[in-house]
Amino acid sequence: MSSDLAPEMAALMERMAREDGPQPDPTTLPPTEGRALAEAGNRRWNVDMPEMAERAEAFVPADPALGSARTRLLVLVPPGAREGAILFVHGGGFAFCSPETHERCARVLAAETGLPVVLPDYRLAPEHPFPAGLLDVVATWRGLFEATRALGLREGPLVLAGDSAGAGLCLSALLHEAGRRQADAALLFYGVYAADFETEAYRTFADGPGLTRGKMQRYWDFYLKDASARADPLASPALAGEAALRALPPLHLMAAGVDPLLGDSLDLERRLQALGRPERLEIVPGVVHGFLQMTNELPQAREALGRAAQFVRGLI
């Protein structure tokens, strides 16, 4: 594993450090303050956004039987939208970020695939620990087309996508919904799939750059403090049984090359390969965790999303 940053990534991080100055670690702040810091830090990426035919909100009602809450959806419809949709679950350590922090990334995916992209504003930890956010994602998955029918979304292929903790929630949602309608595909970007902080990647990139092991440990404490409970595959989907992993839809796996979470994706790839599945992990070298947020400035981000969209177009 190389900690060498690509020149574009290094220059961007140096510029951010100059512009922002010293910043506190958001995971050490009260949740509302940490979220405000994360929202502010992501504003620079959500500019010059691709044009959408429609940007609107919808809501999925609470499902008392499931345990989900009423969930706001940000709906992005590209020009000439196709039937179907992508449900995009934002990352942020289960505790931070929102549909708005990930809007440009989602718009690029919508424009590249021709599919509407819907982002659920699921409940966040630590106020709402596991499984609250997961259940909101599941409820959104079940009710997506009904909730967005008035906005013109049409039944069709369903793709689940997410980054970081959102990718973990996507994979957990697929496991939760085994036996019901399955996704046609899933896009999993540098996901959180287990709580093993002793992988080679966690050791190599313990202190960053970018995401650190300490931050991930605090994120997991927010989400599910009881370490023994993290063995639940719905919390740590990489621990799912062979039959459950074998039954997953086609997956596009992508990871950042300079990221303590790289080991999560490598371990998941090894399990899938052992089952004879075709997935191969794409590692984008020289970029840090969260780089897909940077499509307005980082060519590697635009190219990686383009490859993910190509994967979708090749399937549906």
N, C-alpha and C positions, 0 to 999 in steps of 0.2 A: 504494500500500500504506500502510495506516494503522497506526501503532504504538499507537493509543489503545486502552486496555484497557476492556472492559465493566466497569461498576461492580461487578458481582458478582465478576468475576475479580480486579480490583484489590484489593477488600476481602479476598478470600481470600489473595492473595499477601502483603499487608501483615500479616495475622494469622500466616501461616506464618513470616514473617521475625521477628516478635516472639517467637513460641514457640520457634523453633529457634536463633535467634541466628546468628552467622557460621558458615558451613559451608565446608569445603574442597571444591574441585572434585574429584569422584570419579574423573574421567578422569586426574588427575595422581597418583593413589595406586596402590600395588600392587593388582592385580586383586581379590584377596580382600577388601582393605579397601574398595575402591570398591564392590564388590557389597554388602558389609555396610551401607554408608552408603545405597545405593539401596534395599535391603530395609527399613531403618529408616524412610526417608523415605516409603515407600509404605504403611506400616502404618496411617497415619491415614485412608487411603481405604478400607480393607477392614474396615469396621465396619457394623453394622446391615444385613447382607447379605440379599438376598432368599432366602426359604426354598427349598430344593431337596428333591425326593423322595429323592435319593441323591447323596452326595459320596463318591467312591471313587478308588482308583488302579488303573491297569493298566499293562502294559508291552508295548512292541513289541520283539521280539528284534533283535539286530544282524543286518545283512545284509552279509556279507563281499563279495559280488559288487558291491553298490552302494557300500559303504564307509561305511555308517551304523553307529552304536553302539546298544546296548540303550538304549531311551528310555522314561523314566517318563512316564505320562500322568495328568493330573488330570482326572477325569470328573465333570461336573456335569449331573445329570438333573433337569429341572423336573417338577413335578406334571403328570400327563397328557401325558407326552412323546409327540411325534409320531415317525413313522418318519424315519430320516435323522439327520444330525448336522452341527454346525459344528465345524470344526477351527480353533481360535483360536491364532495364533502371537504370543506376547507380544513387545513391543518392549524396548528397553534398549540400543540402540547395538551390537547383536551381541555385547555383552560383559556386560551387567548384567541384573538382574531375573529373574523366574521365573514359573511358573504362579500361585504364591501372590500375587505382587505385583499380578497382574491379575485376581484372583478375583472381586472385586465387579463389575467391568466385565463379565466373562464371565457372571456370574450374571444380571445385568440383561438381557444379550442372550438368554440361555436362557429367562428368564421372558417376554420380549417376543415371542420367535419360537415358543416351544413346542418347540424343538429341543434335544436334549442338546448341550452344548458341551464339547469335549475340548481340553485345553491340553498340548502336548508340552514336556517339560523338555529341550530340545535343547542340544547342546554349545555352549559359549560361547568367544568369542575373549578374549584373545589366545592362550590355551593351545591352542585349537582354531580356527584361522583358516579362512577360506573354503577349501573348500566344506563343512566338517564340519557346521555347523549346518543348512545347506540340505539335506544328504543325510539328516539325521535327520528333518527335516520331510517330505521325500519318502517316506521309509520309513514314517512315521506315516500319511501320506495313503494309501499302498498297503495298509497293514495295519490301518487304524482299526477296521473292523467286526469283524474276526477277533479283535483284541485286546480288544474291549469286549463281545463276545457274552455272556460270563458275567454282565455287569452289566445285560443286557437291552436293549442298543442293537440296533436293527433296521435292516437294509439299507434305504436310501432315498436321498432327495436329499442331496447332499454340498455343503456351502458352506465355502469357505476364507475366513478372516478374519484380520486382523492389524493392529497399530498400529506406526507408526514403522519401525524395522528389521524388525519382524515382518511389516509390510505388504510391504516389499521382498522378504523371504523367501517370502511367499505368491506374489507375482508371479513370482519366479524359479522357484518350484516348479511353477507352471502352465506355464512355458516348458519346464522340464526334462521334464515329463510329456506334452508334445505327442505325440499319436499313441496315448496310452494313455487310460484313462478320465479324462475331463475333469470339472472341477467344474461344478455346476449354476449357481453364482454365486460371486462373491467380493466381500468387503467390505474395502476398502483405506482405512485411516485414517491421514492425515498421514504418508505413507510415505517411506522412503529408497529412491530409484529410480536414482540416479546420484551421482557424486562431483564434481559441478561446483559449486565454492565461489564462483563469480563471478556467480551469478544475482542478479537484482534483490532477491529476498528475502534472500539471504545478505548482501548489502551493507546492506540496510535494517535487518535484525535481527542483525547480526554480534555485537553485545554483549547480546543478549537483548531483552526480559526472558525468563527461562527458558533454553531451549536457546540455545547460542551457536555461532558458526562454529568457534571453537577447539575446542570439545568435539566437534563433528562431524568435524573433521579428525583428532582423536585416535581417535575411534571407527573411522573408516575405516583408520587405521594399525593398529589392533588387528585389524581384520577382514581387510584385504588391503593390506599395506604397499606392495607394488609398484604404483605408480600406473599403469604401462602395462598391467598385468594387469586393471585395473578396467574396461577396455573390453569384457571378456567379458560378454555379456548375462545370463549367470547370476549375475554379481556386480552388474551395473548394468542391470536389466531394461528401463529406459526406452530402452536402446540396441538392443533387439531389432529384428529385421527386420520389414518390413511384413506378410509372410505370418504370422509368429508372433503379432503383435499383433492382426491381423484374426481369428485363430482363437480368441482368448480368449473365455471365457464372459462373460455379462453382469456388469458391474462397478459397484459403488457406490463412487464416489470422494468422499472427504471430506478437508478440510484445515482447519487452524487459521489464523485470520487474522493472528495475530502469531507468526510462526514462520519461522525461516530455511529450513525445509524446504517452505514453501509453493511455492517455485519448482519443486521436484521434481514436485509434483502438477499444477501449471499446465503444465509441459512435457509430462508424460504425457498430459494432456487434449488438448493441441494435436496431438500425434501421432495420438491416437485419432480426433479429429475430422477430421483430414486423410484418414483412411482411410474416412470415412463412417460411423463407429460412432456410436451414439446417446448415449454417456456424456457427462454434463455434471458438472463438479466442483462440489460443494457446499462453499463456504467459510463457516465459522462465524466471524463477525466478533468481534473483541475478546477472543479467548481464546488462550492460549499452547499450545505443543506439549505433548502429554500430557494435555490437559484431560479426555479421556474417563475417566481414572482417578478423577475427582472427582465421580462420580455421586451420592455421598452428600450433597454440599453445593452443587454447581454446577448450576443448572437447564439451562444450555446443554448440559451433558454428557448429562443424562437425555433431553433433547429430541432430540439428535443420534443417540443410540443408538436411540431410538424410531423415527426416520425410517429408520435402517438396517434395523431389524426389519421395518418396513412394506415396504421394498424386497424383503426375503426372502419375506415372506408373499404378496406380489404375484406372485412367480415360481413358488413351489412349494407 
